[in-house]
Amino acid sequence: MISRFLFGPFRPGIEAQRPLLYRIAYAWCHDAALADDLVQETLSRAWARRAQLRDEAALKAWMVSIMNHCWLDHLRGRRDFDDVDDWQDELESGAESPEACFDREQVVACVRAAVARLPLGQRQVLTLVDLEEFGYAEVARILDIPVGTVMSRLSRARAALKNLLDAATPQPAAQPLLRRVK
């Protein structure tokens, strides 16, 4: 069974993960070219390490975990920081603050911009739990952090996202008070 999986349908299985991996990579880095590179490196590493996967059901989480390692390797290569632990909750994207949102496209752009402003650790947990619907334990394994850290980052990410979106929402103009005239 394992050998059939590893050499038969494995390649289509990992290729089928490409859209998911791209969505997550783009949410983490907000750069289309870098997201493509991360996905390609992830697929390459997954293919090279296919013998390490023991459970077909874990393919999705296994591949996202590989991509997380590719992402960390990319960040380490930038040398913009001294220690990974120092930037994990600090690194923000250079995206501008969200603007007022009026129609559906503007709302999507506003939410994307707000997510981009979250620190990296929060952005990773938020995208994996809320967008890709991974469980807390799966996210903890993917990012190699404790489940409690996943829960606290998610809570902080949701609160920060709410504050960013509240600040970006235009407040209605104050209504003039009407007086009764007899």
C-alpha positions as CSV (number, residue, x, y, z in Angstrom):
1,M,0.0,0.0,0.0
2,I,2.7,2.5,1.0
3,S,4.8,1.8,-2.1
4,R,1.8,2.3,-4.4
5,F,1.1,5.6,-2.7
6,L,4.7,6.8,-2.8
7,F,5.3,6.1,-6.5
8,G,1.8,5.9,-8.0
9,P,-0.7,8.6,-7.1
10,F,1.7,10.6,-4.9
11,R,2.7,13.0,-7.6
12,P,-0.9,14.0,-8.5
13,G,-1.6,14.2,-4.7
14,I,1.1,16.7,-4.1
15,E,0.3,18.7,-7.3
16,A,-3.3,18.9,-6.1
17,Q,-2.1,20.8,-3.0
18,R,-0.6,23.6,-5.2
19,P,-3.6,26.0,-5.0
20,L,-3.8,25.6,-1.2
21,L,-0.1,26.1,-0.7
22,Y,-0.1,29.2,-2.9
23,R,-3.0,30.7,-0.9
24,I,-1.2,30.2,2.3
25,A,2.2,31.3,1.0
26,Y,0.7,34.5,-0.5
27,A,-1.1,35.2,2.8
28,W,2.2,34.9,4.6
29,C,4.4,36.9,2.3
30,H,2.1,39.1,0.2
31,D,4.4,38.7,-2.8
32,A,3.2,36.7,-5.8
33,A,6.7,35.8,-7.0
34,L,7.9,34.8,-3.6
35,A,4.7,32.7,-3.0
36,D,5.4,30.9,-6.3
37,D,8.9,30.2,-5.2
38,L,7.8,28.9,-1.8
39,V,5.3,26.6,-3.4
40,Q,7.8,25.3,-5.9
41,E,10.4,24.7,-3.1
42,T,7.7,23.0,-1.0
43,L,6.7,20.7,-3.9
44,S,10.3,19.9,-4.6
45,R,11.1,19.0,-0.9
46,A,7.9,17.0,-0.6
47,W,8.8,14.9,-3.6
48,A,12.3,14.4,-2.3
49,R,11.0,13.4,1.1
50,R,8.0,11.4,0.0
51,A,9.2,8.3,1.8
52,Q,8.8,10.2,5.1
53,L,5.1,10.5,4.8
54,R,3.4,7.5,6.6
55,D,-0.2,8.6,6.5
56,E,-2.0,9.6,3.3
57,A,-4.6,11.5,5.3
58,A,-1.8,13.8,6.7
59,L,-0.6,14.9,3.3
60,K,-2.1,18.4,3.5
61,A,-0.7,19.2,6.9
62,W,2.6,17.6,6.0
63,M,3.0,19.8,3.0
64,V,2.1,23.0,4.8
65,S,4.6,22.1,7.5
66,I,7.3,21.7,4.8
67,M,6.2,25.1,3.4
68,N,6.6,26.6,6.8
69,H,10.2,25.4,6.9
70,C,10.8,26.8,3.4
71,W,9.3,30.2,4.6
72,L,11.6,30.2,7.7
73,D,14.6,29.3,5.6
74,H,13.8,32.3,3.3
75,L,13.4,34.6,6.3
76,R,16.7,33.4,7.8
77,G,18.4,34.1,4.5
78,R,17.3,37.7,4.6
79,R,19.4,38.3,7.7
80,D,17.1,41.2,8.8
81,F,17.0,39.9,12.3
82,D,19.2,38.1,14.8
83,D,17.1,35.3,16.1
84,V,13.9,33.7,14.7
85,D,12.2,33.9,18.1
86,D,12.8,37.7,18.2
87,W,10.8,38.4,15.0
88,Q,8.1,35.7,15.1
89,D,5.5,38.0,16.7
90,E,7.1,41.2,15.5
91,L,7.6,41.1,11.7
92,E,5.0,43.1,9.9
93,S,4.3,43.4,6.2
94,G,5.0,46.8,4.6
95,A,1.4,47.1,3.5
96,E,-0.3,50.4,4.2
97,S,-3.2,50.7,6.6
98,P,-6.7,49.6,5.4
99,E,-8.7,52.3,3.6
100,A,-12.4,52.9,3.9
101,C,-14.3,50.0,2.3
102,F,-17.6,50.6,0.4
103,D,-18.3,47.7,-1.9
104,R,-17.4,44.0,-1.9
105,E,-14.0,44.4,-3.7
106,Q,-13.0,47.1,-1.3
107,V,-14.0,45.0,1.6
108,V,-11.8,42.1,0.4
109,A,-8.9,44.5,-0.2
110,C,-9.4,46.0,3.2
111,V,-9.4,42.7,5.0
112,R,-6.3,41.5,3.0
113,A,-4.5,44.7,3.9
114,A,-5.5,44.3,7.6
115,V,-4.3,40.7,7.6
116,A,-1.0,41.8,6.0
117,R,-0.5,44.3,8.9
118,L,-0.6,41.5,11.5
119,P,2.7,40.2,12.9
120,L,3.9,37.1,11.0
121,G,3.1,34.6,13.8
122,Q,-0.4,35.8,14.1
123,R,-0.9,36.0,10.3
124,Q,0.3,32.4,9.9
125,V,-2.0,31.0,12.6
126,L,-5.0,33.1,11.4
127,T,-4.7,31.9,7.8
128,L,-4.2,28.3,8.8
129,V,-7.1,28.1,11.3
130,D,-9.7,30.6,9.9
131,L,-9.0,30.4,6.2
132,E,-7.7,26.9,5.6
133,E,-9.6,25.3,8.5
134,F,-6.8,23.4,10.1
135,G,-7.3,22.3,13.7
136,Y,-5.2,23.8,16.5
137,A,-3.2,20.6,17.0
138,E,-2.5,20.4,13.2
139,V,-1.4,24.1,13.2
140,A,0.8,23.4,16.2
141,R,2.5,20.6,14.4
142,I,2.8,22.5,11.1
143,L,4.4,25.6,12.8
144,D,6.3,23.5,15.4
145,I,4.8,25.5,18.3
146,P,2.7,24.5,21.4
147,V,-1.1,24.4,21.0
148,G,-1.4,27.1,23.7
149,T,0.7,29.4,21.5
150,V,-1.6,28.7,18.6
151,M,-4.6,29.6,20.7
152,S,-3.0,32.8,22.1
153,R,-1.7,34.0,18.7
154,L,-5.1,33.3,17.1
155,S,-6.9,35.3,19.9
156,R,-4.5,38.2,19.5
157,A,-4.8,38.0,15.7
158,R,-8.6,38.1,15.8
159,A,-8.6,41.0,18.2
160,A,-6.0,43.0,16.2
161,L,-7.9,42.3,13.0
162,K,-11.1,43.5,14.5
163,N,-9.4,46.7,15.7
164,L,-7.8,47.3,12.3
165,L,-11.1,46.8,10.5
166,D,-13.0,48.9,13.0
167,A,-10.5,51.7,12.4
168,A,-10.8,51.3,8.6
169,T,-14.6,51.4,8.6
170,P,-16.0,54.9,7.9
171,Q,-18.1,56.2,10.8
172,P,-21.5,57.6,9.8
173,A,-21.8,61.4,9.9
174,A,-23.5,62.8,12.9
175,Q,-27.1,63.5,12.3
176,P,-28.1,67.1,13.1
177,L,-30.5,67.3,16.0
178,L,-34.0,68.4,14.9
179,R,-36.0,70.8,16.9
180,R,-39.8,70.9,17.0
181,V,-41.1,74.2,15.8
182,K,-44.7,75.2,16.7
